[in-house]
């Protein structure tokens, strides 16, 4: 059993990005005087677009002429870990990546005490909080370690890896900067999504919670038993079984219901990285309290 928490996200707008070593070079910048051909790709305000028709001067963000001139391909590589939407469509399975490291600093503009990183591929993650030039929080987490038990396992065994990390102990200073450094020496660092905000307790996760993975690949069999598989996206699901006191029911519902249509960070236990998920809940089913206690299930699906 462990305390179940949710972190409603604080939006990271471009003005909040203080520094970032991930170059924003996905495509050339859109220019009003350039004549674009079908399939040309451009960047504008941290998003990528593809030309659907030959055009000149048709702004990808504001053009409303039919047929449309541009297809919104979603955020640039730098911004995929903060924003995965193209309109109302979430592009699942995307991530920010960079050779060797991702090193960024954001200024939320609000008090926060929590951070979550999901879909991480790195040897280590360092999280710092900086206030007025002074580091007031500094923790490093190993995301990849060698198996122990014998000298053979240490030198030749496979690495044990973690995909996610969450912390709820950041001091809630105002005007703080948050720095994240993901190191992947000799490889490519990757972060699927980063969520920061103020954590809220929504009960206690108990035994019976379960994890599943859902594949959207197309699988077809012909008359001879041959199988054609077209790989597509995948999503993680966690079904949390949660208990809470009857006095908490209304406040927990008030916290969760507004999050049904957006991403938030859900954490069964910060010590178990596989119970950390950034997504939305599909179903909140809460039984009426008896003897001062209520039970409910929270079915969450990833959006990273």
Secondary structure, DSSP 8 states (H G I E B T S, - for coil): -EEEEEEE-----GGGEEEE-S---SSEE--TT-EE-TT-EEEETTEEEEESS-EES--TTT---SS-SEEEEEE-GGGTTT--EETTEE-TT--EEEEEEEEEEE--SS---EEEEES-BSSEEEEEEEETTEEEEEEEEESEEE--SSHHHHHHS-EEE---EEE------TT-EEEEEEEEEEEEEEESEEEEE-EEEEEEE-TT-EEEEEE--EEEE-TT--EEEE---EEEEEEEEEEEEGGGHHHHHHHHGGGTTS-EEEES-TT-GGGEEEEEEEEEEE---BTTEEEEEEEEEE--
